[in-house]
Amino acid sequence: MGAGLFMALLNVLIIISEVYWMLLLPFAFLILALVFLALDKVLYFIIFSTPLSIFYLHPDLHVGFTLPTEPLLFGIMLLFFAKLIYKGNFDLKIVKHPISLVLIASLFWMLVTTVTSEMPLVSFKNFLARLWFITVFFYFMSQLFKDPKRVYLFFWLYLIPLSAVVIYTIVVHAQWGFTKDASVWVMFPFFKEHTSYGAVLAMYIPIAIAFTFFIKWNLNKKFLAGTLLTILFLGVILSYTRAAWVSLVAAGLAGLMIWMRLRREIFYLMIIAFFGVLFYFRGDIQKKFEKNDTTSSDNLTEHVESISNISTDASNMERINRWKSAFRMFEQRPIFGYGPGTYMFVYAPFQKPSEKTIISTNAGDMGNAHSEYIGPLAEQGVLGLVLVLLLVFYTVLTGIKTYHKLNDPNERVLVLASLMGIITYWTHGFLNNFLDMDKASLPVWGFTALIVYFDQYRKK
């Protein structure tokens, strides 16, 4: 009663003073109370609101963050560490897992390279964002999965609002005739551009397929999952994101090989043979790519063919320009790199005039190195790349082992679908990097947490 009267009087004072933004204070107090009284409910809210979150840049402080998720993530991270220090009891089986140890090592190395960074403030902000993403989406989320019902809720809470974003994007895109040029921005303000949008859709398509065809539940849920799957497929096609299409093919092939129980020795031989063929015929392949002059267009067939165009397609050529600049940065600072998050501010002098494209810039306003592997190499040195490769290796290895050792068929499907979702991202990571975004970090670290939890607690 007293609290209600206080909030009513507070609203009256805010309206009289005409400081209308302070009307958000009651909601802030409510969320603060939930953080202390029902932390899992706040996490549900974060999962649901992440696809709908919007990036906000403060005009005076020049500090950007995503609303409403990142302030909440920061608060939960502080509470998580406070409880850890006070009680000192966290699930050691999760902490001691190889994937967890690699994540801790990567965070430690990010902190070291932040100290040696060319721009320490930029690197510290980058480190802090990675810290709260991993703390909440990996460590805290792993405890959420102890209740089997929460596992399914975790997926539904993201799938449904993501599908709503796709419907919004398609409606806006239709007003522009579904052209490729419009596909770059029609998902704004929920996504900055189409590549991150396509990457997130690709991660959830294996989940939607699993929910539609392989999970054993009632017809109503299967119909809902099938509807969401149709929406996501349509969204990823109309996104014109070539990397997302390639990543889905890669994940599909990987999932098929895991399901067929392909022997490890055969799998390794296939990888060696693949790279051996690439190396032996590298000259012929390069000539073939250079002769391809099909550029990206509204025609889906031509858009697919343009994937291998490295002679006239501006997008592909610009990526190569960024990668070569990153390698030159690595040559200058092979141990510590230039610091996390600094690539876009320092790569300009490392470009060669002969390698620039019509979309190249020296202003540092066109994004990062476009690779989850080459970017860390330039920003954190050789150890930055090694830690990323170890993370991918242990994630895939753990996912495969866990899938084959689970008894429950539904759990097996969830692990395989999550692993395929992660594979889409790490395949996409050869061409882009989005782990500084909440929309991509949640599924990447959340799916990884699910695999680790099932590996430690559910396998026979």
N, C-alpha and C positions, 0 to 999 in steps of 0.2 A: 504493500500500500504506500509506504513512505517512498520507496524507490520510484514507483509510478508517478507520484506527485512531484518528486524532484525532476524527473525527466520531462514532465509536462511544463513545469515552470521554466526549465532550461530552454525548451523549444520556443516558448513565448518570448523570452529574453533575446533569443537569437533572431526571431522574426522582427522584433522591435528595433534591434540594432542593425538589421538588414545585412548581416554577415551570413549569407545563406549557406555557404559551404559548411558552416558549423552544424547544419542540420544532420550531417553525417556522424556527428559525435555519438548520438544514441546507438547507432549501428556499431560504431567502434567499441563502445562500452560492452555491448552485447557479445561481440566477437571476443573481446578480452576475457569476459566471464566464461565463455565457452572453452577458451584455451586452457583455463585452469580447471574447469569442472567437467568438460566433455571433449577432451583433445581429439578423440577419434572422429567426432562429429565435424570438427574443424577440418580435419584431413579429408573427410568426404566432401565438404564444401569446396576445398581446394581442387580436388580431382574433378568435380563437376564444373567448376568455373574456369579451369585452365584453358579449355578450347575456346571459351568466350572472353578470355582476358584481353586487355587492350594496353598497348605500350603508351606510357606517358612520359614526356620529357619536360622537366621543370625549366621554364624559360630563364630564370635568374641564376639558379644553381648549376644549370647544365648537367643535371643528374637525371638519368632515365631509369624507369623501373616499370614493371608490368603490374597493372591493377586488375583485380584485388589480390593477386596471388603472392607476389614477392614480399610485400610487407608482412603477410601472414607467415610465409616460409621463414623469414628472418626471425620473427617472434618465436615460432616453434623451435627453431634451431637453438636459440638462447635458452629456452625452457628445457630442451633436451639436454644440453650441456650442464645446466644448473642441477637437474635431477641426477645426472651422471656423476657429478662431483659430490653431491650431497649423499646419494644412496650408494653409488659405486657399483651398481649391479645391472649390467647389460648382458644380453645373451652371448656368451663367449663362443658358442658354436658358430654363430654368424660372424663374429669378429675374427676368428681364427681361420675362416674359410679362405682359400687362395685368392678368390676374387676380391674379398674384403681387404686382404693384405696388399694386393696390387692397388686398390683404390686409396688406401691409407698412404702407400708409398708415393702415388701420383700427387696426392694433396700435399704431402711433405715437400716433394720436389717443386711443385708450383709455388710453395711458400719461399723456398730457397731462391728460385729464379725471379720471384717478386722482389726480393732484397737486391739482387744484382741487375734488376731491370733497367732498361733505357728510360722508362716512364713508370716509376714505382707506384704512383697513385692509380694509374690505369690498370696496372697488373694486380694491385691489391683489390680493386673493385671486381676484377675478373676472378680472382681467387675466392673472394667472399661469396660470389654468386655460385661458383662451383661447390663451395663448402655447404651452403644451405640446400642446394639441390640434392647432393649425395646424402647429407645427414637425414633429410626428411624422406626423400623418395626411395632411398635404398635402406638405410638402417631403421628408421622409424616404420617404414612400410613393411619391412620384413616381419615385424611383430604383429602387424595387422593381419597377416595371412595365417596366423595360428587358428583363427576361426574360419572354417571352410566356406561359410556363406559370404564372408567378406571378400574372398577371392573373386567370386562372380560379381559382387557389387563393385569391386575395383574396376572391372572391365566395363560394366554397364554405365557407370557414372561418367566415363569418358566418351564411350561410343555414342550415347544419345545426344549430348550437346555438340559433339563433333559433326554428327549427321545434320544437325540444325544449321551449323556453319556452312556445310556443303550445300544445303538447300538455298540458303541466302546467297551463296556465291553463284550458284547456277541461275537463280532468278536475275541477279545483276548482270551476269555474263550474257544471258539471253537478250537483254536490252541492247547489247553491243554485237549481236549476231554471232556469238560464240567464236570470235576471232582470236587468233594466237596473241596478237598485240594486247588485247583486252585481258587475256588470261593472266597476264603478269600481275595485275593489281586488283582485280575484282573481288578478291577475298579480304581486302582491307576493310575495316580496321582490325579484324581478328588475326590475320597473318600479314606480315609486311609484303610478301611477294609469293610467287607461285612455287618456288623450289622447296621452301620449308613446308608449305601447305601440302605439296605432293609427298614429301618425305613422311609426314605424320600420317597421312591417309594410308600410305603403303604399310606402315607399321601395324595398323589396326585391321587391314584386310584379312590377314591370316586368322586373327581372332574372330572376326565376323564369319569367316568360312567355317571355323571350328564350331561356333555357336549354332550355325545353320544346319550343318550336316552331320556332325560327329558327337556333340554332347548329347547325352540321353536325358531329355526333359520333355515337357508337354508341348503340344502343337502350337499354342499361343506364343510361347517364347521362341520357338523355331520360326514362326511367321514374322515376329518382330525382328529377329536376327537377320532373316532373309531380306527384309525390307531395308534394314541398315546396310547390309552388304551391297545391295543394288545401288543405294545412294553413294556409298564410298567408291564403288567401281566407276560409276558415272563421273564422280568428282575427280578421280585420279586421271581418267582419260581426258576430261576437259581441262585439266590443269596444264596440259602440254609440257609436263615435267618428264623429260626423257630419262633422267637418272632414276626417277621413281619407277618407271616402267622396267628398266634394266634390273633394279633391285628386287622387284617382284618375281621376275624370271629366275634370278639367282636364288632367292629364298625358296621358290617352288622346287627347283632342282635339288637344293640341299634337303628340303623336307622329304622329298621322294626317296633320296638315298638313305636318309635316316630311317624312314619307315620300312624300307626294304632290308634293313640291317646289313648294309654294305660293309664288308670287312675293312678294318682299319688299314691293313696293308694295301688293299686294292684302292682305297680312297687316296692314300699317300702317293701311290703310283700314278693315279689319274692326275693329281696336282703336279707332280714332277713332269709327267708327259705333256701336260698343258703348257707349262712354262717353258719346257724344252722346245716344243713346236714354235712357240712365240719367239724364242731366242733364235732358233735356226732360220726361221723365215721372216725375221724382223725387217730385212730390207724390202722384201716383196710386200709385206704388210704395210710398211710405211709408204711405198709407192702407190699402193691401192688406196690408202687413206688420202694421200695428197691429190690423187686424180678425182676423188669424190668432191663434186662441187654442188651437191644438193644442199641447199640451206633450209633452215627451219621455216615452216610455213603453216598455213591453216589446214593444208592437206595432211592428214595423219600419216599416210604412207611416206610422203616426202619428209615429214618431221622425224619419223623413225630412221629413214635412210641418212638423215643429216647427223646422226649420232657420231659417225666416224669421219665426218668432214672436218679436217684440221687445216684446210687451205683457204676457205672463204667464209666459213661460219664464224661470226664475230664472237659468239658466246664460247665456243670451243677454243678458239684462238686466244681469247682473253684468259681462260683458265690456264692454258699452257704458259702464257706470259706471267701469271701470278705464281705458278709452280716454279718456273725458272728463277724468278726473283727470290722466292723462298729458299731455294738451294744456294743462291749467292749469299743470302743472309746467313745461312748455316755455315758456309765456308768461312765467313768472317768471325762468327762466334759459335764454334761447334759444341762447346761444353754447356754453357748456360743460356745461350740464345739471347734474344733481345727482350724477353719478358712476356708473360702471359697477356694476351689481348692487345699487344703493341703492333702486330703486323701491319694493320691498315694505316698506322700513323708513320711507319718508317720504311715501307717497301719501295716508295716512289724512286729514290736514287738508284735502286738496284735493277730498274727496268732498262732495257736496251731499246733505243729508238726503232731498230729494225723489227722488234718483237711486239711493239705496241699495236693496238687495234683502234678501231673507231670509237670504242667504248672505254678505252684506257683513260686513267686520270692520275694526276700527281697530287690531287687535293686531299687524298685520304678519306674519301667519302663514298667509296664504292665497295665496301665490305672487306672480307678477310681473304685468307689464302685458298678458300674453296677446297679444303681437304682436312679431314680429321687426322690425317697421318703426316702430311707435309707441313701443316700449320704448326703443330707442336715441335716439329724438327727445327723450324726457324725461331720459334718463340722460347723453347725450353731445351734446345740442344738435343744431342743424340739420345740421352736418357728419356726425354719426353716422348720420343717416337717409340723407344723400346717398351715403355710402360703401357702405351696404347696397344701395341701389338700383343703384349702379355695379357692385357685385359680381354681383348678379342679372343685370343687363343683359349684362355681358361673359361670364358663364358660359353663358347661353342662346345668345348670338351665336356664341361659340367652339364650342359643341356642335353647332350647326346647320352652321356652315362646315366643321368637321372631318368630320362625318358625310358630307357631299356630296363631300369631297375624298379620302376613303379608297378604296383599291382592294380590300383584302381584305374579303369579305362578312361574315365573323365579326367583324372589328374594327368594321365599320359598325354591326352589331347591338349590340355591347357599348357603343359610344359613345351610340347612340340610347337604349338601355335605361338607361344611367347618367344621361343628360340627363333622361329622363322621371322617374327616381327623384328627381333634384334638384328638378324642377318640382313634384312632389308635396309636397316639403318647403317650398319657398318659397311655394307656394299655401297650405299649412297654416299658414305663418308669418303670414298675415293674422290668424289667430285664436289662435295659440299661439306660444311660443318655447321651444326645448329645446336650444340650442347650448351650454348650460352642462353638458349631460349627455354622457358618453362614448358612450352607445348611439346618440345622434343625430349627434354630431359626427363619429364615424368614417365613416359613409356619406356625409355631406354633404361633408366635406373630402376623403375618399378618392375619391368619384366625380368631384369637381372636379379632383383631381390626375390621375386617369386621362384626363379630357378634355384637360387641358393637355398631358400627355405625348404623347398621340396627335396633338394639334395640332402639336407641335413636331418630332416624330420619325417619325411613321408616314404622314402624308398625302403624296400624290404631289406 
